[in-house]
Structure formats: structure tokens, C-alpha cells
Amino acid sequence: MKKEYFEPTQESGAALFKRNIGGEVVMLNLLRLRDVADYSNNPELSPESPISGKEAFKKYIDHTLPFLQRSGGELLLLGEGGKYFIGPSDEKWDLVMLVKQSSVQNFFSFASDPDCMAGIGHRTAAIADSRLLPIVENAA
């Protein structure tokens, strides 16, 4: 059975911090969405009638974008994905998102803001699987 990923682990967070990234970081998000959003873990955020994973993810973006911007971050791209051109032929991603943050410290601050996290249930409801890859520009 294929493993799905939803949240970082303590180990992955520590590894990111230990990279000692001194400047901006861009987060590459690959997102597979549920057909119907699952609000069972956050019923307080559940809309009156069922919505799609795409609609739930839009609610997440609408909620978190102001917090991202206040923390020095920027949404660079939110686009439709699909199947790989180079990669596993049986794997596809519904959305691709690039988020730039001014520093890893600001990213962690954004990601732990309690007011921002109040809307994380929309993301949880929307996502069937995800990947997050921190990218640092290489001057080479």
C-alpha cells in the first residue's frame, strides 16, 4: 500500500532547521486533492453541504494568505498539475504551489501562528496526499 504524507515530522523539521539556510527559501508543494473534502477531523470548519477538495483548499488559501504575507512570504504560483512528463506514469498531482518565504525562521513562525493554524482544517479536509520540498536558490 502506498504511503500518504500530510504533515512534516519532527525529524524533517529538525533537518530543515539544520540546513542553516541564510536567506529566502521557496517551498515546492505537490498536492493531491480529495474528490469530496473530509472535515471529520475538523467538524467546526465543515460547510453546511459537502464541497470538493479543491474548494476546501481554496478556503485554506483564502484564510492563510494574509498570514503568509505578514510573515514576509509570498505565493508565487498556484497551478494545475497533472501526470509527470518524467517520473512515475501512475502518479499525478492536482495542484502545484510555490511559496517563497524570506527565511526559514519566518516560515516556522508562519507555520506555528495559532490564528493561521485555526484554518489548517481546510487543508486537512482537502488533501489526499502531499509533498513539500524546500528549495534554496543556487548561485552556481
C-alpha positions in Angstrom: 0.0 0.0 0.0 1.3 3.4 -0.9 2.0 5.8 2.0 0.4 9.3 2.0 2.0 12.3 3.5 0.1 15.2 5.2 2.3 16.9 7.8 6.0 17.2 8.5 7.7 15.1 11.1 9.9 16.3 13.9 12.8 14.8 12.1 12.0 16.6 8.8 11.6 19.9 10.7 14.9 19.5 12.5 16.6 18.6 9.2 15.3 21.7 7.6 16.5 23.9 10.5 19.9 22.2 10.5 20.4 23.2 6.8 21.2 26.7 8.2 19.6 28.4 5.2 20.6 32.0 5.5 18.1 33.7 3.2 15.0 33.1 1.2 13.5 29.6 0.7 10.9 28.5 -1.8 8.6 25.7 -0.9 7.5 23.4 -3.7 4.2 21.9 -2.8 2.7 18.9 -4.7 -0.9 18.3 -3.7 -3.3 15.5 -4.5 -6.9 16.5 -3.5 -9.8 14.5 -2.3 -12.9 14.4 -4.6 -15.0 15.4 -1.6 -13.4 17.3 1.3 -13.3 15.3 4.6 -14.0 17.5 7.6 -14.3 14.6 10.1 -11.2 15.9 11.9 -12.4 19.5 12.0 -16.2 19.5 12.0 -16.3 23.1 13.3 -15.0 24.2 9.9 -17.3 22.0 7.8 -19.6 23.8 5.4 -23.3 23.1 5.5 -23.2 20.9 2.4 -20.3 18.8 1.0 -17.6 20.5 -1.0 -14.8 19.3 -3.2 -11.2 19.1 -2.0 -10.4 21.9 -4.5 -13.0 24.1 -2.8 -11.7 23.3 0.7 -8.1 24.0 -0.4 -9.3 27.4 -1.7 -10.8 28.1 1.7 -7.4 27.2 3.2 -5.5 29.6 0.8 -8.0 32.4 1.5 -7.5 32.0 5.2 -3.7 31.7 5.3 -2.6 34.1 2.6 -2.8 37.2 4.8 -0.7 35.5 7.5 1.8 34.4 4.8 2.2 37.9 3.6 2.5 39.4 7.1 5.3 36.9 7.8 7.3 38.0 4.8 6.1 35.3 2.5 4.6 35.3 -1.0 2.5 32.9 -3.1 4.5 32.7 -6.3 2.4 30.1 -8.1 -0.7 28.1 -7.6 -1.3 26.0 -10.7 -3.0 22.9 -12.0 -0.7 19.8 -12.0 -1.2 16.5 -13.8 0.9 13.5 -14.7 4.7 13.6 -14.8 6.5 14.2 -18.0 9.5 12.5 -16.4 8.5 10.3 -13.4 6.2 7.6 -12.4 3.5 7.2 -15.0 0.9 6.2 -12.5 1.3 9.2 -10.3 -0.3 12.7 -10.7 -0.7 15.8 -8.6 -3.8 18.0 -8.8 -2.1 21.3 -7.7 1.4 22.6 -7.7 2.2 25.5 -5.4 5.4 27.6 -5.0 5.6 29.7 -1.8 8.5 32.0 -1.1 9.4 32.8 2.4 12.0 35.4 3.4 13.7 32.9 5.8 13.3 29.5 7.3 12.7 31.2 10.7 9.8 33.2 9.2 8.4 30.1 7.6 8.4 28.3 11.0 6.8 31.4 12.6 4.1 31.5 9.9 3.5 27.7 10.2 3.1 27.9 14.0 0.9 31.1 14.2 -2.2 29.9 16.2 -4.5 32.3 14.3 -3.2 31.0 11.0 -3.5 27.4 12.2 -7.1 27.9 13.0 -7.8 27.3 9.3 -5.5 24.3 8.8 -8.6 22.0 9.0 -9.5 23.2 5.5 -6.1 21.9 4.2 -6.6 18.7 6.1 -10.1 18.2 4.7 -8.8 18.9 1.1 -5.6 16.9 0.9 -5.4 13.2 0.0 -1.6 13.3 -0.3 1.2 15.9 -0.5 4.9 16.6 -0.8 6.8 19.7 0.4 10.3 20.3 -0.9 12.3 23.4 0.5 14.4 24.9 -2.3 17.3 27.3 -2.0 18.5 29.3 -5.0 21.9 28.2 -6.1 24.2 30.9 -7.3 26.3 28.5 -9.4 
